[in-house]
Amino acid sequence: MNSSDRTPADLLRSALSADPARPLVTFYDDATGERVELSVATFANWVAKTANLLQGDLAAEPGDRLALLLPAHWQSAVWLLACSSVGVVADVQGDPAAADLVVTGPDTLERARACRGERVALALRPLGGRFPQAPEGFADYYAVEVPSQGDRFAPFAPVDADAPALAVGGAELTGAQLVARAREDAGALGLVPGSRLLTGRTYDTWEGLSTGLFAPLAAGGSVVLCRHIGQLDADGLAKRVESERVTNTAV
């Protein structure tokens, strides 16, 4: 990664420039058997579409606060980078009533209704399946809103690396602070370019977000993100480590 990168969106751009075809996020849900692998290019395409949705259709502006009520999931990772691309603060598991807009999974719809701004719902079904019927009062992210968005994104205003970018666990980080912490974590985890980090940590703490996205991205590596990993026995975990060519673990 480039030493000049100061926001998560910068890290993604550098990864795209270096090797767009390599895997970036490999996602497992051990409750459903789902496996999804996204290359840097595919992930960046999802981020661009989501950032266009956020900036255009949802009229989000730098400094706006987005309550992100999603579990550890590849689509959650997309939203985190889309927020960084626009300059929106991703408030992970934040209070929807205090947010300008909310993005929610199917299990937190009622909580998300407290938001007075735009509301987006994700079904989080295998293969990106849509809701059988869109929840009332919510835009359906996968089925209706994001596919038609553009594949390239340009912010209306430059993103300030020293402005708040992420809130999680009671702490708030600027883009530059987030990148610096991700780099520190990557070093502590022994990550180098090409590393593949397997993690089963949740996305409601900095440690979970760092191992599940930011540290591998900062190192030029990739993540094997496992939701419901507790359903794997030791033999199953060992087989996954081998099959996914895992070099580091943080479970």
N, C-alpha and C positions, 0 to 999 in steps of 0.2 A: 504494500500500500504506500501511497505517497505521503511524505512527511508533512506536506502542506494541507492535507485533508483535515477539515475542522468540524464537519457535521457528518452524521450518518449517511446523508445523501451523497456527500463527497466520497465516502468510503465505497459506496455502491458504484458510483461513476468510475472510480479507479479500478474496481474489480471487473467492471464491464470492459474497460479499455485493455486490461491485462489478459483476460482469458474468458470470453463470454460463454464458451461452450462447457466449461467445467461445472460440476454440481455445486450448488450453494446451499440449498435447503432440501433435505430428505426427511419427509414427515411420516411418522407411523402413528396410528391410533390402535392400540392393542385391545380396545373394547369392540372395535368394528372390523379389524383386519385391514384397514385402509393403509395404503402406502402411496405417497406422492413424491416424486423427485423433480425439483426445479433447478435448471441450470441458472447461471448468473443472468443470461440473456432473457430467459423466460420469467424469472423473478423480477427483473428490472422492467419488463413489459407490464406485468401486473401492477407494479408500483406506479408506473407512468399513467396507466389507465385510472388507477385509484386516486392519484394526485389530481388528475384532470377532473374527475368526479367531485373531489373535495373542493377544489378551487373554483370550478365552473358551476356545476349544477347545485352544489351545496353552499356556494358563495362564502366559503371559509377564507379568512384573512390571516396573515401573520399575527401571532399573539392570541388568536382565538384558542379556546380550550375545548378539547374533545375527550369526553369520558369514554375510555376504551374498555368495554366490559366483555372481554374475550379470553378464552383459555389459551394455553400454549398450543399454537396451531400455525400452519403455514400462512393462512390468511391473516392472522394477527400480526405476523412478521411483516407482511405486505403493508398493512395499515400503519405500522410504526414507521416504516421508511417513507410512506406517502405523507404522513404528517411532517416528517423532517423535510421533505422536498418542498412543501408549501410554507413551512414556518409555523405550523400549528402545534400547540403543546399537547402531546399525548399524555393524558392523565389516566394511568393504568388503574382500573378498578376505582376510578374517581367518582365523586358524587354527581350524578346526572343533573340534579337540580341546580348545581353551580356551574354547569358546563354550557358552552354555546351550542354544542351538538353532541350526539351520542352514537356510538357504534356498539351493537350488542349481539350476542349469540342467542340461541333459542331458550336458554335457561334463565336469562336475566331480562326478559322482555318487560315484565311488570315493573321492575326497578327502573328500567330505562325510560318508562313513560313519564318520569318526573322531569325529564328534560323538556324545556319549552321551545328549544330550537329544532333543527333538523334531526331526524332519527333514521338510522340505517340498521337493518337487521341482516344477519348472516345465518343461514340454516346450518352451516358446518357439517353437511351431510357428505358421505363418501362421493368422490368424483365431482365435487362441487355442486351436488344436487340442490335444486331450489326448494323453497317451502311449497308444500302442496297447495297452500293458499297463503298469500302474503299476509303477515300480521297487520291488523288494522292500525293505521297511524305510522307505519314504517315503510320506507323504501326497501325493496328486496335487492340487496347488493349484487348477488351473483346472477340472478335470473333476468333482471330488468335493467339495472342501473349501469353496471360496469362494462359489459361486452361492447357497447357502442362507443365507448370513450376512445380517444386518440392514443396511439402507441408511443407518442413522444410527449414530453412535458417540459414546459418552460414556466417558471414562476412569474407572476405579474410584477413582483418586487424581489430583489435579492434577499436571500435568507441570512439573517444576522446570526453568526455562530455564537455570539455572546448573549443572545436572548434565550429565555427558557425554552426547552425542547421536550423534556420528559419529566413527569412526576410519577413516582412510585414509592410505596412504603413510607410515605411521609417526607420524602426528600425530593428536591427539585434540581434538575441539572440543565445547564445550557448545552447547546450542541457541542461546543468545544470541550466542556467538562465531561460530557458523555464519551466522546471519542478518546480523551485522555484516559478515563477509567477503563474503557474497553481495551485499550492497548496495554495498560498495566495488568489487567486480568489475563489477557492473552499470554503475556510473559510468565505470569504466575502459574498458568495452566500448561506451560511448555508448548504453546501453539506456534507453528511456523507456517510459511506458505505451503499449501498442500495438505495441512493437517485436517483430519476428520474427527470432530468432537461429538461423541454421543452423550446426550443428556436427557434425563427424565424430569428435570426440575420444572416447576410451574412458572407462569409468567407474572405472578403477582409480587415478585421481589426483584431487586436489582440483580441479585445473583442468578435468578432464573432467566431474566432478560439477557444478561451478559453471556452466559454460557449458551443460551438458546438462540442467539443471533449476533449480538454486537461484538463479542470477543473473537469468534471465528471470522467474522467479516473484517475486523480490524487487522487480523493476522494474515489475511489472504487464504484462509482455509474454508471449511464448510462444516455444517452442523447436521447431525442425525437427531432430529427432534422427536422424542417419543412421548406421546400422551398415553396415560394409563399404563405406564411401564410396569407398575406393580403386578399386572396380570401375567407378566413373563416370569417363568422360573429361571433358575441359574443356567440351565442348559440352553433355554431359549435365548437368553441374553448373550451367552457365549457365541451361539450360532449367528446372532445378528452382528456382533462385533466382527466376526470373521467375514461374513458375507458382505458387509458394508465397508470393509477395509478401514475400520475405525483405528485411529492412532492414539486417541485420548478419550477419557470418560469423565463425566461429572454427573453422577446419579444420586 
